[in-house]
Amino acid sequence: MYLCPHCNKVECLADLHRPDLLEHIRKNRSLYAAPPSVSVSRRDEIYRQTRKSIYRYYSVTLQNIRGRGNHVPLPDCVYDLIHAWFPDSTGTRVGFQVWSDAAKKRASDEIDAFIYGDFE
C-alpha cells in the first residue's frame, strides 16, 4: 500500500485536490499569467502572489478553514505541488509562520480600522 511521504495518507491530498486547484487556476488564469517577456523579478512577484492566492483558496475552499485567527499549515504535498507550478527563481521558500498573539492582535486591529474607518 502506497502512503504519501508528506501527508501519510493512502490518497495524497495533493493528488486528491489537484483537479480542484487546476480548475481554480484555469478560471483565474488572467490573474496568474506571467508573460515570457517579463523580467525574472516581476515573474517572481507574480508567482509569489499567485502562490499566496492558491494557498488561500486551498485553505478556505478545500480545507474549510475559515474565520479570523484560524491559521494552519498546508500539507507539505500541496505546498510542494503549488510551488512546483509557480516556482521562485531563487528557490527560497518562506513556509508556514506561526503568528504571535501580539501580531494577531495588530492584524485584527488593523483590519478593523480599515473596515470600520477608524484610522488613527
Phi, psi and omega in degrees: 000132181274131173243136176299130181292342181268307186260358178053038177242154179298317176254114182300136181296326177295317178293320181297317186261000180307313180299320179294318179295318179295322178294319177298316179295317180299316181294332184247023187300332179294332178281331188260001185285134174234096182304148181301336184280351182283157179292161180298319181294323178291320178297317178302319180294317178298315180295323178298313178296322179296313179301315180299319180295318180289323175302314181296316178303313181299312183297311186284314187273314187267331177260349179059041177263112185226162175100149180298134177089350177276103188227104182232152180288150173284153172300141183304323182294323178289316178302314181295320180298312180297318180292330176291323179289322184231075186285162174260135184296335181274346181079006180279150177224136179277316181075187183286133178237127178278130179274139174286163178299323179295320179293321177297318181295316178300314180296319179296315179296321181295316181289324176298318179296321180292315184290315187264001174074022181265069182275113180256000000 
